[in-house]
Amino acid sequence: MYDRVADQPLTIEGYDLTRQEKDTSSGFTRVTTTVTVRGEGVEGKGEDVTYDTEDHDAFEAFDADLSGEYTLDSFSAFLDDVDLWPEPPQREASRHYRRWALESAALDLALNQADTDLGSALGREYDPVRFVVSTRLAEDDEGTPSTDRVDHWLDVDPATEFKLDPTPAWDADVVAHLADTDAVRVVDLKALYEDSQVETPVEPAFYRRIVTGFPDAVVEDPGVTEETRSVFDGHENRVSWDYPITGVESVETLPFDPEWLNCKPSRFGTVESLLDFLAYCERNGISLYGGGQFELDVGRGQIQLLASLCYPDGPNDVAPGGYNAPEPQSGLPRSPLDPPSDPVGFRWE
């Protein structure tokens, strides 16, 4: 797949950085930075989805000469020697996120300069994109979870499907209520987000309650230990991975061969790593679904575009941005999303 775009010519004359921020349904203010590269009268855009606001503050001081004549592949090689961080990142994973912002912007620019689009370059058709709503249950001061958010979304659209983040506070009643909706497609155990606000304890009883309570849901990012491994006996085909997936090599080091994986393009850093991963999964029969990171600009459309081309029927966490608002709302586009009628570059427009 990468060979189809690697030699695409690319002319860069300059770039701009644009910051945006918005409150989210997960209770934090999301900050991202859009990278716009320019050349030959057109633009290419990518989005830095680094999570730490301080890193975006420091990014404003970035000053490098990116101008030149490249291919997409030679520009990627050029970036190997560019320090994208005026200050060291708060966490190492962010290095991939910023690199992806530059690489995705370059891909968009190269395709625009060639007056083509990613689907045409890869020889693929755009299909309607199924998406799920990703959210966490609100909890009261005593830590008791409420299913109100899920219930409200189902009132707005009874066909809504969900990717939810269980916690040990989900007792049997909460699990039974959510299971009865028949709307939960992915449960994200978030065991691997160490030292973060969303890290969830690895507890066998909790895991068993979730795995058995949602017998048809994909189970994402469990902590597989001596104590929890037996919980997944017979359910390995439902286990998926997100946080550790950064390229083909990361897939080959998982506890067992996966049948599902979450694809978040920014985790791969480079276009080459992403496309090599997609080709690897297709060769090995691994089902994929897209993952979102509260993108606020062009990045959201780019993950929708990749889903349309490569995994349109998965439980894609690529819902339009309005679904990330603090309160559920009506009038939003419903699943599946129609593909772009006149695609251009690396954009969902």
C-alpha positions as CSV (number, residue, x, y, z in Angstrom):
1,M,0.0,0.0,0.0
2,Y,2.8,2.5,0.8
3,D,4.4,1.9,-2.6
4,R,1.3,3.5,-4.1
5,V,1.9,6.9,-2.5
6,A,5.6,6.9,-1.5
7,D,6.8,8.5,-4.7
8,Q,4.1,11.1,-4.9
9,P,5.8,14.5,-5.6
10,L,5.5,17.2,-2.9
11,T,6.4,20.9,-2.9
12,I,6.4,22.7,0.4
13,E,6.8,26.5,0.5
14,G,5.7,27.2,4.1
15,Y,3.5,26.1,7.0
16,D,1.2,27.5,9.7
17,L,0.1,26.2,13.1
18,T,-3.4,26.8,14.4
19,R,-4.6,25.9,17.9
20,Q,-8.1,24.9,18.9
21,E,-9.8,23.7,22.1
22,K,-13.2,22.5,23.2
23,D,-14.8,20.9,26.3
24,T,-15.6,17.2,25.9
25,S,-18.0,14.6,27.2
26,S,-15.2,13.0,29.2
27,G,-14.9,16.1,31.4
28,F,-11.7,17.7,30.1
29,T,-10.8,20.5,27.8
30,R,-9.3,19.1,24.6
31,V,-6.5,21.1,22.9
32,T,-5.1,20.2,19.5
33,T,-3.0,22.0,16.9
34,T,-3.6,21.9,13.1
35,V,-0.5,21.9,10.9
36,T,-1.1,23.4,7.5
37,V,1.6,23.0,4.8
38,R,1.4,25.1,1.6
39,G,2.8,24.9,-1.9
40,E,1.8,25.5,-5.5
41,G,-1.3,27.4,-4.4
42,V,-2.8,24.6,-2.4
43,E,-2.7,23.4,1.2
44,G,-2.4,20.2,3.1
45,K,-3.6,19.7,6.7
46,G,-2.9,17.4,9.6
47,E,-3.8,17.5,13.3
48,D,-1.5,17.1,16.3
49,V,-3.6,15.2,18.8
50,T,-1.1,15.3,21.7
51,Y,-3.1,15.3,24.9
52,D,-1.1,17.6,27.1
53,T,-1.9,21.3,26.8
54,E,1.6,22.3,27.8
55,D,2.9,20.5,24.7
56,H,0.7,22.6,22.5
57,D,1.8,25.8,24.3
58,A,5.4,24.9,23.5
59,F,4.6,23.9,19.9
60,E,3.9,27.6,19.2
61,A,7.7,28.2,19.4
62,F,8.4,25.6,16.7
63,D,10.4,27.1,13.9
64,A,11.9,25.0,11.2
65,D,12.5,25.4,7.4
66,L,10.4,22.6,5.8
67,S,10.4,24.2,2.3
68,G,11.7,22.1,-0.6
69,E,10.9,19.6,-3.3
70,Y,10.3,16.1,-2.1
71,T,8.5,12.9,-2.6
72,L,6.3,11.8,0.3
73,D,8.9,9.2,1.2
74,S,11.8,11.7,1.1
75,F,9.9,14.2,3.1
76,S,9.4,11.5,5.8
77,A,13.1,10.8,5.7
78,F,13.8,14.6,6.0
79,L,11.6,14.7,9.2
80,D,13.8,12.1,10.8
81,D,16.3,14.9,11.3
82,V,13.9,17.7,12.3
83,D,13.4,18.3,16.0
84,L,9.6,18.8,16.3
85,W,9.7,19.5,20.0
86,P,10.9,22.9,21.2
87,E,10.5,21.4,24.7
88,P,10.5,17.6,25.5
89,P,7.0,16.1,25.5
90,Q,5.1,15.3,28.7
91,R,4.9,11.7,27.4
92,E,6.8,9.8,24.8
93,A,3.8,8.7,22.8
94,S,3.2,12.3,21.8
95,R,6.3,12.2,19.5
96,H,4.3,9.9,17.2
97,Y,1.2,12.2,17.4
98,R,3.1,15.3,16.2
99,R,5.0,13.3,13.6
100,W,1.7,12.1,12.2
101,A,0.4,15.7,12.1
102,L,3.3,16.6,9.7
103,E,3.1,13.4,7.7
104,S,-0.7,13.5,7.3
105,A,-0.5,17.2,6.2
106,A,2.2,16.3,3.7
107,L,0.1,13.4,2.3
108,D,-2.9,15.7,2.0
109,L,-0.8,18.3,0.2
110,A,0.9,15.8,-2.2
111,L,-2.5,14.4,-3.2
112,N,-4.0,17.9,-3.6
113,Q,-1.0,19.0,-5.8
114,A,-1.6,15.9,-7.9
115,D,-5.3,16.7,-8.1
116,T,-6.2,13.3,-6.7
117,D,-7.4,11.7,-3.5
118,L,-6.3,8.9,-1.2
119,G,-8.8,6.4,-2.4
120,S,-7.7,6.8,-6.0
121,A,-4.1,6.7,-5.1
122,L,-4.6,3.4,-3.2
123,G,-7.0,1.9,-5.8
124,R,-9.9,1.6,-3.3
125,E,-13.5,2.6,-3.1
126,Y,-15.2,4.7,-0.4
127,D,-17.9,2.9,1.5
128,P,-20.4,4.2,4.1
129,V,-18.8,4.3,7.6
130,R,-20.5,2.6,10.6
131,F,-19.7,4.4,13.8
132,V,-20.2,4.0,17.5
133,V,-20.6,6.7,20.2
134,S,-17.6,6.5,22.6
135,T,-18.3,7.7,26.2
136,R,-17.8,7.1,29.9
137,L,-20.6,6.8,32.4
138,A,-21.0,9.8,34.7
139,E,-20.5,9.1,38.4
140,D,-21.9,10.8,41.5
141,D,-19.8,12.0,44.4
142,E,-19.9,8.5,45.9
143,G,-18.6,7.0,42.6
144,T,-21.9,5.4,41.6
145,P,-22.2,5.2,37.8
146,S,-25.3,6.4,35.9
147,T,-26.5,5.1,32.6
148,D,-28.3,8.3,31.9
149,R,-25.9,9.3,29.1
150,V,-26.5,6.1,27.2
151,D,-30.2,6.2,27.8
152,H,-30.4,9.8,26.5
153,W,-28.5,8.9,23.3
154,L,-30.9,6.0,22.7
155,D,-33.8,8.3,23.2
156,V,-32.3,10.6,20.5
157,D,-31.6,7.7,18.2
158,P,-32.6,4.1,19.2
159,A,-30.1,2.7,16.6
160,T,-27.1,4.3,18.4
161,E,-24.2,1.9,19.1
162,F,-21.6,2.4,21.8
163,K,-18.0,2.0,22.8
164,L,-18.0,2.3,26.6
165,D,-15.3,2.4,29.3
166,P,-16.3,0.1,32.2
167,T,-14.9,0.6,35.7
168,P,-15.1,-1.7,38.8
169,A,-18.0,0.5,40.0
170,W,-20.2,-1.1,37.3
171,D,-22.1,-3.6,39.4
172,A,-24.4,-6.4,38.1
173,D,-27.4,-4.0,37.7
174,V,-25.5,-1.5,35.6
175,V,-24.1,-4.2,33.4
176,A,-27.5,-5.9,33.0
177,H,-29.2,-2.6,32.1
178,L,-26.6,-1.7,29.5
179,A,-26.6,-5.3,28.1
180,D,-30.4,-5.1,27.7
181,T,-30.0,-2.2,25.3
182,D,-28.2,-4.5,22.9
183,A,-26.2,-1.4,21.8
184,V,-22.8,-2.0,23.4
185,R,-20.3,-3.0,20.7
186,V,-16.9,-2.4,22.4
187,V,-16.0,-2.3,26.1
188,D,-12.6,-0.6,26.7
189,L,-10.9,-1.8,29.9
190,K,-8.1,0.7,29.6
191,A,-5.7,-1.3,31.6
192,L,-2.6,-0.1,29.8
193,Y,-2.9,3.7,30.2
194,E,-0.5,3.6,33.2
195,D,-0.3,6.7,35.4
196,S,-3.2,8.4,33.6
197,Q,-6.6,9.6,34.7
198,V,-8.3,6.9,32.7
199,E,-6.2,3.9,33.8
200,T,-8.6,1.2,35.1
201,P,-7.7,-1.4,37.7
202,V,-6.9,-5.0,36.6
203,E,-9.3,-7.1,38.7
204,P,-10.4,-10.6,37.8
205,A,-13.9,-10.3,39.2
206,F,-14.5,-7.0,37.4
207,Y,-13.2,-8.5,34.2
208,R,-15.4,-11.5,34.4
209,R,-18.5,-9.4,35.1
210,I,-17.8,-7.4,31.9
211,V,-16.7,-10.2,29.6
212,T,-19.7,-12.4,30.5
213,G,-22.1,-9.5,30.8
214,F,-21.4,-8.4,27.2
215,P,-21.0,-11.7,25.4
216,D,-20.9,-10.2,21.9
217,A,-18.9,-7.1,22.5
218,V,-15.3,-6.6,21.5
219,V,-13.1,-6.3,24.7
220,E,-10.3,-3.7,24.3
221,D,-7.0,-3.3,26.1
222,P,-7.4,-5.7,29.0
223,G,-4.5,-6.4,31.4
224,V,-3.6,-10.0,30.8
225,T,-2.0,-11.3,33.9
226,E,-1.7,-14.7,35.7
227,E,-4.9,-13.7,37.6
228,T,-6.9,-12.5,34.6
229,R,-5.8,-14.8,31.8
230,S,-8.4,-17.4,32.5
231,V,-11.2,-14.9,32.2
232,F,-10.5,-14.8,28.4
233,D,-10.4,-18.5,27.9
234,G,-12.7,-19.1,24.9
235,H,-13.0,-15.3,24.4
236,E,-9.7,-14.6,22.7
237,N,-11.4,-13.9,19.4
238,R,-13.2,-10.9,21.1
239,V,-10.1,-9.3,22.6
240,S,-8.7,-6.2,20.9
241,W,-5.8,-3.9,21.4
242,D,-5.4,-0.2,21.0
243,Y,-2.9,1.5,23.3
244,P,0.1,-0.7,22.5
245,I,-0.5,-0.8,18.7
246,T,2.2,1.4,17.0
247,G,3.1,-0.7,14.0
248,V,3.5,-4.3,12.7
249,E,6.1,-5.2,15.3
250,S,3.8,-4.2,18.2
251,V,1.2,-6.6,16.9
252,E,3.7,-9.5,16.9
253,T,4.4,-9.0,20.6
254,L,0.8,-9.3,21.9
255,P,-0.1,-12.0,24.4
256,F,-1.9,-14.0,21.8
257,D,-2.7,-13.6,18.1
258,P,-5.4,-10.9,17.7
259,E,-8.6,-11.2,15.6
260,W,-9.5,-7.5,16.3
261,L,-7.4,-4.3,16.6
262,N,-8.1,-0.6,17.0
263,C,-6.4,1.5,14.4
264,K,-5.5,5.1,15.6
265,P,-3.4,6.5,12.8
266,S,-1.5,9.0,15.0
267,R,-0.1,6.2,17.1
268,F,1.9,5.1,14.0
269,G,3.7,8.4,13.5
270,T,4.5,7.8,9.8
271,V,2.3,7.1,6.7
272,E,4.6,4.2,5.9
273,S,4.1,2.6,9.3
274,L,0.3,3.0,9.1
275,L,-0.1,1.6,5.6
276,D,2.3,-1.3,6.3
277,F,0.1,-2.1,9.3
278,L,-3.1,-2.0,7.3
279,A,-1.6,-4.3,4.7
280,Y,-0.4,-6.7,7.4
281,C,-3.8,-6.9,9.0
282,E,-5.5,-7.6,5.7
283,R,-3.0,-10.4,4.9
284,N,-3.5,-12.0,8.3
285,G,-7.3,-11.7,8.5
286,I,-7.3,-9.2,11.4
287,S,-10.5,-7.2,11.7
288,L,-10.0,-3.5,12.3
289,Y,-12.0,-0.6,13.6
290,G,-11.0,3.1,13.8
291,G,-10.2,4.9,17.0
292,G,-10.8,8.5,17.8
293,Q,-8.9,10.9,20.0
294,F,-11.2,13.8,20.4
295,E,-10.0,15.4,17.2
296,L,-11.2,19.0,16.8
297,D,-10.3,19.6,13.2
298,V,-9.2,17.8,10.0
299,G,-8.0,14.8,12.0
300,R,-11.5,13.6,12.6
301,G,-12.3,13.5,8.9
302,Q,-9.0,11.7,8.2
303,I,-9.8,8.8,10.5
304,Q,-13.3,8.6,9.0
305,L,-11.7,8.5,5.5
306,L,-9.4,5.7,6.5
307,A,-12.3,3.8,7.9
308,S,-14.3,4.3,4.7
309,L,-11.4,2.9,2.6
310,C,-10.2,0.0,4.9
311,Y,-12.7,-1.0,7.6
312,P,-16.1,0.6,7.0
313,D,-18.2,-2.0,8.7
314,G,-16.2,-2.2,12.0
315,P,-17.5,-0.6,15.3
316,N,-15.6,2.6,14.4
317,D,-15.0,5.1,17.1
318,V,-15.1,7.9,14.5
319,A,-18.4,9.6,15.2
320,P,-18.7,13.2,14.1
321,G,-17.3,15.7,16.6
322,G,-20.8,16.7,17.9
323,Y,-21.0,13.3,19.7
324,N,-18.1,14.4,21.9
325,A,-20.0,17.3,23.3
326,P,-20.6,17.3,27.1
327,E,-24.4,16.7,26.6
328,P,-26.1,14.4,24.0
329,Q,-27.9,16.4,21.3
330,S,-30.2,15.8,18.4
331,G,-29.7,16.7,14.8
332,L,-26.3,15.0,14.3
333,P,-25.5,12.8,11.4
334,R,-26.4,9.2,12.0
335,S,-24.5,6.0,11.4
336,P,-23.5,5.1,8.7
337,L,-21.8,8.2,7.4
338,D,-22.1,8.7,3.7
339,P,-18.7,8.8,1.9
340,P,-17.6,12.0,0.3
341,S,-19.2,12.5,-3.2
342,D,-16.2,14.4,-4.5
343,P,-13.2,13.3,-2.5
344,V,-10.0,15.4,-2.6
345,G,-6.6,14.9,-1.0
346,F,-6.7,13.2,2.4
347,R,-9.9,14.9,3.5
348,W,-13.5,13.8,4.4
349,E,-15.3,16.6,2.7
